[in-house]
Amino acid sequence: MTWAWSTWALGGTAMFPQLTRLEKQPRLRLAVVVTLATALVVLATIEAALALTRDEIARLDRELMGTLAGAAPSDAAQSMNQSVNQLTRYAQAAFGFVIPFALAFLGFAIELLVRTGRVVAQFAVGQVLLTAAFLVRLLRQLTGGLMALALALYDFAIFLPLYIERQVAKRST
């Protein structure tokens, strides 16, 4: 299940290279670009309106809490608060309008990152496997050498008592 999800997610931005293939059909390409741009502007406008609405709801919530607490704000503090609120309100609306455009253009970078990231990951995994193969061959050679040394030491340990026994047997005869 996870594999199917990841293959779909990686192909999610596959529409961008397809747009370049529309060069032979300029009317269709223009229609696609206009449709996508219109959808992006509509979504950005909705996001900006939601940011304005969210700020208005937060302002009304603060006023309600102040009224329920029994604190009446002074006129000077209220006018300063109102100008700051207007500034943050329009800044949030501007960011709400700009962020969908930034995210749409980020799709191109993500597509490139996925394509090049696959090549880099493939190279890195290859290097890790080559290093692991080298280490396994080195371990095999070291183990073979240690086994040959252990065999020689065993032969020496067996040979020494036999040699001593032969020398004792020669001297006694």
C-alpha positions in Angstrom: 0.0 0.0 0.0 2.8 2.4 0.9 4.6 1.7 -2.4 1.5 2.5 -4.4 1.0 5.8 -2.5 4.7 6.8 -3.0 4.6 6.1 -6.7 1.4 8.2 -7.1 3.0 11.0 -5.0 6.1 11.0 -7.1 4.0 11.2 -10.3 1.9 14.0 -8.9 3.9 16.7 -10.6 4.3 14.8 -13.9 2.0 17.2 -15.6 4.7 19.9 -15.8 6.9 18.1 -18.4 3.7 17.3 -20.3 3.0 21.0 -20.8 6.2 21.4 -22.8 5.0 18.8 -25.2 2.1 21.0 -26.2 4.4 23.3 -28.3 3.0 21.7 -31.4 -0.5 22.7 -30.4 -0.3 26.4 -29.4 -4.1 26.9 -29.0 -4.4 23.9 -26.7 -1.4 25.0 -24.7 -2.8 28.6 -24.4 -6.1 27.1 -23.2 -4.4 25.0 -20.6 -2.2 27.9 -19.3 -5.2 30.3 -19.2 -7.3 27.7 -17.3 -4.6 26.9 -14.8 -3.7 30.6 -14.3 -7.4 31.4 -13.8 -7.8 28.6 -11.3 -4.7 29.7 -9.4 -5.9 33.3 -9.2 -9.3 32.2 -8.0 -7.8 30.0 -5.3 -5.4 32.8 -4.3 -8.3 35.2 -4.0 -10.2 32.7 -1.8 -7.1 32.3 0.4 -6.8 36.1 0.8 -10.5 36.3 1.6 -10.1 33.6 4.2 -7.1 35.4 5.7 -9.2 38.6 6.0 -12.1 36.7 7.5 -9.9 34.9 10.0 -8.4 38.2 11.1 -11.9 39.7 11.5 -13.0 36.8 13.6 -9.9 37.1 15.8 -10.6 40.8 16.3 -14.2 40.2 17.2 -13.1 37.4 19.6 -10.7 39.8 21.3 -13.4 42.5 21.7 -15.8 40.0 23.1 -13.3 38.7 25.6 -12.5 42.3 26.6 -16.2 43.1 27.0 -16.9 40.0 29.0 -13.9 40.8 31.3 -15.5 44.3 31.9 -12.5 46.2 30.5 -13.4 49.1 28.2 -10.5 50.1 26.0 -9.6 53.8 25.8 -10.1 55.7 22.6 -6.3 56.3 22.0 -5.5 52.6 22.6 -8.4 51.6 20.4 -7.4 53.9 17.5 -3.8 52.7 17.7 -4.9 49.1 18.0 -7.2 49.6 15.0 -4.4 50.9 12.7 -2.1 48.0 13.8 -5.0 45.6 13.1 -5.6 47.0 9.7 -1.9 46.7 8.8 -1.7 43.0 9.9 -5.1 42.3 8.3 -3.9 43.5 4.9 -0.5 41.8 5.3 -2.2 38.5 6.0 -4.4 39.1 2.9 -1.4 39.8 0.8 0.4 36.7 2.1 -2.7 34.7 1.5 -2.8 35.8 -2.1 1.0 35.3 -2.7 1.4 31.9 -1.0 -0.6 29.8 -3.6 1.5 31.3 -6.4 4.7 30.4 -4.5 3.4 26.9 -3.9 2.5 26.4 -7.5 5.9 27.5 -8.7 7.5 25.3 -6.0 6.1 22.3 -7.8 8.6 22.8 -10.6 11.5 22.7 -8.1 10.1 19.7 -6.3 9.8 17.8 -9.6 13.4 18.6 -10.4 14.4 17.7 -6.8 12.7 14.3 -7.1 14.2 13.5 -10.5 17.8 14.5 -9.5 17.3 13.1 -6.0 16.6 9.7 -7.4 19.9 9.8 -9.3 21.8 11.0 -6.3 20.2 8.3 -4.0 21.0 5.6 -6.6 24.6 6.7 -6.7 24.8 6.8 -2.9 23.3 3.4 -2.5 25.7 2.1 -5.1 28.7 3.5 -3.2 27.4 2.0 0.0 27.0 -1.4 -1.6 30.5 -1.2 -3.2 31.9 -0.3 0.3 30.0 -3.2 1.9 31.3 -5.6 -0.8 34.9 -4.4 -0.2 34.5 -4.9 3.6 33.0 -8.4 3.1 36.0 -9.4 0.8 38.4 -7.9 3.3 36.8 -9.8 6.2 36.9 -13.0 4.1 40.6 -12.5 3.4 41.3 -11.8 7.1 39.3 -14.8 8.2 41.1 -17.0 5.7 44.5 -15.7 6.9 43.5 -16.2 10.6 42.3 -19.8 9.8 45.7 -20.5 8.0 47.5 -19.1 11.1 45.3 -21.2 13.5 46.0 -24.3 11.4 49.8 -23.6 11.5 49.7 -23.1 15.2 47.6 -26.3 15.6 50.1 -28.2 13.4 53.0 -26.8 15.5 51.2 -27.7 18.8 50.7 -31.3 17.5 54.1 -31.5 15.9 56.1 -30.4 19.0 55.0 -33.3 21.3 55.5 -35.8 18.5 59.0 -34.4 17.8 59.9 -34.6 21.5 58.5 -38.1 21.7 60.6 -39.2 18.7 63.8 -37.5 20.1 63.2 -39.3 23.4 62.6 -42.6 21.7 65.8 -42.2 19.6 67.9 -41.4 22.7 66.5 -44.3 24.7 67.4 -46.8 22.0 
